Amino acid sequence: MLDYDKEAECYDASRGGEARAETAAHTVLGLIPPGPGRLLDVACGTGIVTRRLAAARPGLRVTGADLTPAMLHRAAARLPGAVVRADSRRLPFPDGAFDAVTTIWLLHLLDDPEDLRAVVAECARVLRPGGIYVTTVDKAAAHNVGSDIDAVLADRPRRAAPDATATVVAEAARHGLRPAGQGSFRSPGQGRSPRRTIADLRRGWFTQLPPGEPRTEEFAARLAALPDQERPRADPVFRVRAFRKPAPASP
Ligand SMILES: C[S@@+](CC[C@H](N)C(=O)[O-])C[C@H]1O[C@@H](n2cnc3c(N)ncnc32)[C@H](O)[C@@H]1O
């Protein structure tokens, strides 16, 4: 996993900024029934999306939780008094405390299947019966837009995606969560250019291609041979899934 204490400073600008936050929040809220309630945004990062969730639905009391101090520091400036430092594998909230729980761009980071299990279990636990869990899935695949860059990267070594839809659906089911909808959001301006992809390669973005290794430099050289080095290719489109925690049947 990237060191998010180091990422914090450049995080918003390098992850699509407010334009991405707006499309993400819009899609996530579209999967959460209207009305007042409490929402927990797990792994809220800098709060760039969390703030929009709160602003778009004044009836929602939104809390952000994240493990990384530098990310959380920024979130606290956006959502004063509404963020807590917490590990998503052990959430410091009672059972059933929230009407909605979100994990936006978290599950793809969880290489250890036990971590994925623990996070989904905790999200299910803190959700009230009848509540909704919304999460991004298949994050890495969002960048495959059929471009010449994708063609170069197609045969790179890669790890299995921890947030593959089938895995997340199965894990949600283990914890009693049932599919309740899906959506997607575009991240305007986050399309890759060859130059930016080379920079990402060299800073360890592609986890199976460590910076400085000959194989990494081979990919960098192939990317450097593409035309239009500065031109971003198509914007990535990120997928989102929603799950409901069933309410007990009435007597
Ligand atoms: C890619 S960022 C996503 C941030 C935010 N949700 C967004 O969409 O901008 C991933 C975040 O997950 C946080 N994170 C990673 N592991 C975590 C854990 N076990 N518990 C809580 N937060 C975690 C990182 O600190 C980072 O802020």
The ligand as a Tripos MOL2 file, in Angstrom:
@<TRIPOS>MOLECULE
LIG
   27    29     1     0     0
SMALL
NO_CHARGES

@<TRIPOS>ATOM
      1 C1         -7.3310    5.8360   -1.9750 C.3       1 LIG1
      2 S1         -7.6540    6.6220   -0.4370 S.3       1 LIG1
      3 C2         -9.4030    6.9210   -0.5410 C.3       1 LIG1
      4 C3         -9.8330    8.0980    0.2750 C.3       1 LIG1
      5 C4        -11.2660    8.5780    0.0530 C.3       1 LIG1
      6 N1        -12.2350    7.5480    0.3490 N.3       1 LIG1
      7 C5        -11.4400    9.0970   -1.3380 C.2       1 LIG1
      8 O1        -12.2290    8.5230   -2.1000 O.co2     1 LIG1
      9 O2        -10.7780   10.0890   -1.6730 O.co2     1 LIG1
     10 C6         -7.5440    5.2550    0.6710 C.3       1 LIG1
     11 C7         -7.6600    5.6790    2.1270 C.3       1 LIG1
     12 O3         -7.7620    4.4800    2.9120 O.3       1 LIG1
     13 C8         -7.1280    4.7140    4.1410 C.3       1 LIG1
     14 N2         -6.8790    3.4120    4.7770 N.ar      1 LIG1
     15 C9         -6.0820    2.4140    4.3600 C.ar      1 LIG1
     16 N3         -6.1520    1.3580    5.2030 N.ar      1 LIG1
     17 C10        -7.0380    1.7220    6.1640 C.ar      1 LIG1
     18 C11        -7.5420    1.0610    7.3180 C.ar      1 LIG1
     19 N4         -7.1700   -0.1890    7.6410 N.pl3     1 LIG1
     20 N5         -8.4340    1.7180    8.0890 N.ar      1 LIG1
     21 C12        -8.8420    2.9800    7.7810 C.ar      1 LIG1
     22 N6         -8.3830    3.6500    6.7110 N.ar      1 LIG1
     23 C13        -7.4920    3.0300    5.9080 C.ar      1 LIG1
     24 C14        -5.8990    5.5050    3.7630 C.3       1 LIG1
     25 O4         -5.3830    6.2010    4.8730 O.3       1 LIG1
     26 C15        -6.4540    6.4230    2.6830 C.3       1 LIG1
     27 O5         -6.8770    7.6420    3.2370 O.3       1 LIG1
@<TRIPOS>BOND
     1     1     2 1
     2     2     3 1
     3     2    10 1
     4     3     4 1
     5     4     5 1
     6     5     6 1
     7     5     7 1
     8     7     8 2
     9     7     9 1
    10    10    11 1
    11    11    12 1
    12    11    26 1
    13    12    13 1
    14    13    14 1
    15    13    24 1
    16    14    15 ar
    17    14    23 ar
    18    15    16 ar
    19    16    17 ar
    20    17    18 ar
    21    17    23 ar
    22    18    19 1
    23    18    20 ar
    24    20    21 ar
    25    21    22 ar
    26    22    23 ar
    27    24    25 1
    28    24    26 1
    29    26    27 1
@<TRIPOS>SUBSTRUCTURE
     1 LIG1         1 GROUP 0 **** ****
